[in-house]
Amino acid sequence: EARELIKAKDFNALKAFLKNVHSMDLAEGWGYLEPNEKIIVFKLLGINKAVQVFENLKFSEQSFIMNNLDNQEVTQVINEMAPDERADLFKELPARIVKKFMQLINKEEAQDIRDLIVYEEGTAGSLMTTELVELKKDMTARQALVFMQQNLRADYRENIYSLFVTDDGHKLVGRISLQDLVKAPPDIMIRDIMSGVNLIK
């Protein structure tokens, strides 16, 4: 259907159609599109869905997209990627391309890449992400949920199971499962429902 809309140059209908297609389905069907069709579809996706599709493509397809978008468009995608996915991408890129985009992306994201790219594939470090949920023990359950909604990407929130609780010095003091947080009374304090943690020393 997407290809038919492209042939008809009905890009408004195509954009509306793409909103109702799951990002994983788009990634799985990516190979059925012609090269020019891939770029048209990618540019019509909202940034969140574009990033989700991009993260689920093979490196060869990611490279094709990066080579056919302008620097600003590519930079926006890279900035919004999950830290571990972004580090995996940069490990595959030629050194000159890495250098160029390290200068273009946000300083925080560039530092994330430096922190994660040093780990070899298959090690625990290569699977890590610098994106985490840090709640304060003096938050209410309602405040904690609002904090998550405002500070985390939608696709990252979907994969969260445990939340970390810290004090004012960012020291770990407890944890709470997302399920328990959602079930908790809105006005209860996080410190009253969190579990203790056993720290590895």
Disulfide bonds with the S-S distance in Angstrom:
none
